[in-house]
């Protein structure tokens, strides 16, 4: 019974990661900004990595085997942080443009992933699956933090450029 529940949880998570990857790839296709393309390509690659880990777990459990501890990679968020918070990107992205809207939508999507993965981790009694989902939730939290920092910078840029400051 626990295995069937784990399989359903993992299938839902794989679907969420694949949808995230598709969204990020669509941003890459629609923007002309090479830095934004790079950021969203990295995000899409990370979503694929998540889906691959989840698929490996799914297949292991489906075959009736006990999932082994997967050596999870270190979070690569530092690679993105330096890129995202560069002055060039902040100056190139319009705070009210498509790229800014994509960043905002990405924050919502990543927050939802954190919530879902944390809930999945709390629902299962399987130690390996619990560990995997807490790891995924933490990785997604890193994405939220990075994207939120960029979104804040863009919002402040709009305020500054339009003299919205109340003082």
PyMOL commands that set and color helices and strands:
alter all, ss='L'
color gray80, all
select helices_A, chain A and resi 2-30+34-62+77-84+87-92+98-123+127-161
alter helices_A, ss='H'
color red, helices_A
deselect
rebuild
show_as cartoon
